[in-house]
Amino acid sequence: MSIFQDLIKKIIPIEEGDYYLSPEGYKVFTEQYHRKRGYCCESGCRHCPYGYDRKTNRKR
């Protein structure tokens, strides 16, 4: 299987409730979306259900 095919498998369709727009206009993914994705991206997301702390680079 090619790298491209691997990437296509990981695309998660966006549904209602998966994100909202911040007052500044940024897309903010919700806990619902993160759980659906199934893993922590370690980017310090506001609604990370996996407990990642960007300051310490660890899961809480």
C-alpha positions in Angstrom: 0.0 0.0 0.0 1.3 3.5 -0.9 1.8 6.4 1.6 -1.0 8.2 -0.3 -3.4 5.3 0.4 -2.4 5.3 4.1 -3.3 9.0 4.3 -6.7 8.5 2.7 -7.6 5.9 5.3 -6.9 8.3 8.1 -9.1 11.1 6.8 -12.0 11.6 9.2 -15.2 13.2 7.9 -16.2 16.4 9.7 -19.6 16.3 11.3 -21.7 18.8 13.3 -20.2 19.3 16.7 -16.6 18.4 15.6 -15.4 22.0 15.7 -16.4 25.6 16.3 -14.9 28.9 15.3 -13.1 30.9 18.0 -13.8 34.6 18.3 -10.6 35.2 16.3 -11.9 33.0 13.5 -9.8 29.9 14.1 -11.2 26.4 13.8 -11.2 24.7 17.2 -11.7 20.9 17.3 -13.9 19.6 20.1 -13.3 16.6 22.3 -15.8 14.7 20.1 -13.6 15.1 17.1 -10.4 14.1 19.0 -12.0 11.0 20.3 -13.2 10.1 16.9 -9.7 10.5 15.5 -8.4 8.1 18.1 -5.0 9.5 19.0 -3.2 12.5 20.4 -1.4 14.7 17.9 0.7 16.4 20.7 -0.1 19.9 19.4 -1.6 21.2 22.7 -5.2 21.2 21.5 -7.6 23.1 23.7 -10.0 20.1 24.0 -7.5 17.2 24.1 -9.2 14.3 25.8 -5.8 12.5 26.0 -4.3 14.8 28.6 -1.4 16.1 26.7 0.4 19.1 28.2 2.4 21.1 25.7 4.4 22.9 28.4 5.9 19.7 29.8 5.6 17.6 26.6 3.8 14.9 28.5 0.4 13.4 29.0 -1.1 14.5 32.3 
